Structures are given as C-alpha cells and as structure tokens.
Amino acid sequence: MLTKNQIKLIHSLKQKKYRISHKMFVVEGVKVVGEFLNSKYELLEIFSYDKIYKKYDSNFTEVSSKELSKISNFTTANKVLAIFKIPSSLPVDWTGLVLVLDSINDPGNLGAIIRLCDWFGIDDLVCNETTVDCYNSKVVQSSMGSHTRVNISYLKLESVLAGFKPCYGAFMEGNSVYEQNLPEKGVIILGNEANGISKEIKALVDTRLSIPRFGVNKKTESLNVANAAAIILSEFKRSSTEK
C-alpha cells in the first residue's frame, strides 16, 4: 500500500531540482522498467499490482491499479512504476564517434536521439547544461530503455571541445552530408530546435554539414532535430563501413 510520503516523493521527481537533490528518477511501463532492471542502474523502489515483481523483495510495494494511477505520469497507468538511482556519468571516450547536443529543449527529441545513439552504436552522448534533463520522465519513456546502453554526460561544451578535431556541425547551409568522406571518429554537433548551434559553439566547428532538400519547391524550413540526427548518424556509419 502506498504511503503519503511515497506519493509525495514520486510526484516531486517530476521536477528536475528534486531529481537532482534526491538523485532519483522515475521509470514506467513493463518494457522500459525491464530494461533498467536488467542493467547496472540501481533499483530503489518498484510499485506494481503484478506479483511477478515480488521477487524484488524489500524494494517492492504492492499497489492496486487505482493507487498506481495516482503516481503515474501516464493517462492510463502501465502496470509498473519504478524509482532508480541517478548514476554518476562515466568519463567520455573522445577517441570514438561522439554526438554532442547544444541546448536541445524538447524531451521527446532528446529521448529519440538517445535511442538513435543506441541504434547506431554511439557510446557517448554529450549535452551542454541547458539541454533538457535526460532523466525527465518524457525523455526516459521515449528512449525506451536506451539510457542503459548510452553514456550521457552534461559538460561545458566550450571547454571540452576547444581544439578538438575533427568537429562537425549540422547547419541549414553547409557541405552535403551525402557528398562528404566522413570519418569513423570525431564529434558531431546538433543545435537547438529553433536557433541551431550557438555562436560560441559555431566557432569550434571545422566542417559544416547540411542535409539537402530534394523537394521541387524546397519550402520546408528545417528538419526535426531527431530526424536530422538519424540521417547524419546513418551517413557517418555508412561511410565508415564502406572504407
């Protein structure tokens, strides 16, 4: 049975400041919770009306479906909700292909990009401090468990990227990504949904990449940043496999 303190804690974790202060975040749904349970993330509490989760013993609280709906972020609660500890970030391996995000605001975009990193084998995703929190519940749900296979770091980009080569940035105007000889190692930078890569980070980019428009009218202003990430990562991986 849920206690008032448990309800209060879970509701508080919807806000970044409480996730940071408690070093906790919420995961929901059978598949996503299962991904985290089978990873190195530390389980703190799990709530469900399905007795299969009783094996987690002291971490398990049996609740009714009605109680679960009280703490769920979903319109319809999805059988299980769990709280995990936020781990410390591991050091970034700059010797591989690293994806860098400059002020991504939308949780759905960040979640999709984390999943794309998982899909394309990008081990490190580096965000600046104004990018949305990767433990936001919408980010966690849209990544579908890919947090468990991607090292996500929040760093001061100007410091870590200074002098780093090769450094590629995604722009509306630049060299076509389809016509470039792309390396297996380096940094790819994607910018804010509305404003693109910031002035400070632009200065650190060696090569500007763009995704050309093929439509007859070419009226579309831009691609969604997660869609752009998919195309660019695909081209980097395709180029490396052809070498």
N, C-alpha and C positions, 0 to 999 in steps of 0.2 A: 504493500500500500504506500502511495506517495505521501511524503510529509510536506508541510508548508515550506520548510527550508529547502527541500529538493526542488519544489516548483519554483521558488524564488531564484535559486541558483541557475536553473536551466533557462528561465526567462532572461536573466541578466546576461547570459552568454550570447544573446543576440547582438549585444553591443561590444564593439572592439575593445573598449577600455577595460571591460570586465574579463574578456577572454585573455587579455594581456596580464591583468593583475592576478587572475586565478590560474593562468597557464593551462586553460582547458578550452575545448571546443566540442560542439555537438555534431553527431553523425546520425542520419536516419535512413531507414529502409533496409531490407534484408540483404540485398546485393552489396550496397556500399558499406554497411556495417561489417558484413562478412569480409570485405577486402581489408578493412582496418584490423579486424580481429586476427587475420592471418598474416599480419605484418609486424614490424618492430614497434609500432605505436603502442603505448601503454594504456590499457583499458582501466578507467577509473570506476565507472558505473554503467550498468546496462538495464534498461527498462523494457519489459515486454509482457504480453499475455500468453506468448508461446513458451511452453515449458521446456523447449529444446535449449533455451538459454540458461536453464538452471545449472548447467554444468560449470557456469562461471561463478557459482557458489557465492562467496561473500560480496562479489561485485554485482550480483543480480537482485533486482527488485521486481517482483511480480506485480503487474498492474492490470486493471481492466482496460478494455478498448476505450471506454469513456475517459478514464484517467489519462491514457496515452494521448488522447486528442487534446487534453488541456495543456500538454507540454510540447506538442508537435508544432513544427513550422509549416507543415502541410495542411491543406484544406481538409484532406482525409488522411488521418494518421496511417503509417505504413508498418504495422506490426512490431517494430523495434526501434528504440532510440538509445543511443549510447553516448557517453562522455569519455573523451580521450584526453590524455595529457599532450600539450603542445611541446614537441621536442626542440632541442637546440639545433640550429642549422649546422650542417656539416661544411667543411671548407669546400669552396668551389674549385673544380678541376678545370682550370683555364686552358689545359692542353688539348681539350676536345672541342666539340662544337657547342657553344653556349648561346642560349636565347636570352635576350635582355629586354625588359619591358620598362618603358618610360611613361609613367603616370596613366596606366590603364584604369579606368573608373568603373566599368561595368562588371559585376560579379560573374554574370553568365559568360562574358568574353574571357575572363581570366580562367574560369573553370574549363572552358573549351580548349584554351591554349595549354593548360596543364595536361589535359588528355592528349592533345596533339604531340606534346613533348614525349609522353609515354609511347605513343604510337610510332613516332619516328626515331625513338631511341636517343632522345636528348636527355642526358642525365641531370644537367644543371639548368635551372631557370632562375635568372637574377632579376629582381624588381627594385625600382627605386622606392623610397619611403612614402611617396604619395600614390603608389599603386594600391588598389583595394586589397584589403587583408585576405590572404589565401585561406584563412580559417573562417571567413564569413560563411554562413550556412548555405547560401546560394552557390558560392564557389565550390564548396565541398560536394554538394549534390550534383552540380553539373560536371565536375571532374570524374564522377563515378568511380572513385577509389584510386585514381591515378596519382594522388598525393603520395601514396605508399611506394611509388617507384620513381619519383622525380624529386631531386633535392632543390627546395625552393628557398632562396635567400633574399633578404632585403638589405641593400647596401647603398652607399653614396656612390652613384654611378660616375660622377666626375673624377673621384679618387681612384676607383678600381679600373676605369677604362683609359685613364691618361697614358698615352704612349702605347696602348695595346694595338697590335696589328696581327692579322687583317681585321678590320672593323667595318661591317656592312650595315647600312641603314635602309629602311623601307620608306620611300618617298613617292609622291604622286608623279614627280618628274625625276628621271634617272635612267640608268642603263637597264635595258630589258633583262629581267631575270632569266628569260629563256635563251639569251644570247651570251651569257657570261660563263666563263670557265670557273666554276665555284669550288672552293677548297673543302677538304674534309674537316679542317679545324679552323676556328676563328669565332668571331662574335657577330650575331645578327641582332639588330635593334629594331624594335617596333614601338611606335609612339602612341600618344593619346588619341582616343577615338575622334575628337573634334579638332585638335590642334596639331596632331602629328608629333614628331620628335622635337623636343625643346631646343632652344637656341644654344644652350650650354652643351648639350649632347651632340648637336649637329656638328659642332667644331671638332669633335673627336672621330667623326666618320671618315673613313678612307674612300669608300665606294658607295655611291647612292644607287640603290636598286629600285626598279618600279615594275609593276605588273601592267602590261599594256592592255588597253581596251580594244576589243575586236568588233564591237557593235557598229553598225553603219552610222548611227547618229552620234555615238560617243558622248552621250549626255549625262551618264551616271557620274556623280561627283566622286564617289570613292567606294571601296570595298569595306565590308565589316572587318575589323582588325583580326578576328579569329579566322575568317576566310582567307585573308591575306597571309596569315601565319601558315595555314595549311599549304597554300601554293608555294610559298617561299621555302618552307622546310622540305617539301616534296622535291623541289628543284635541286636543293643542296644535296639531298640523299641520292637523287637520280644521277647527278653529276659525279658523285663520289663512286657509285657502283659501276660507272662506265669507264673509269680510269684503269 
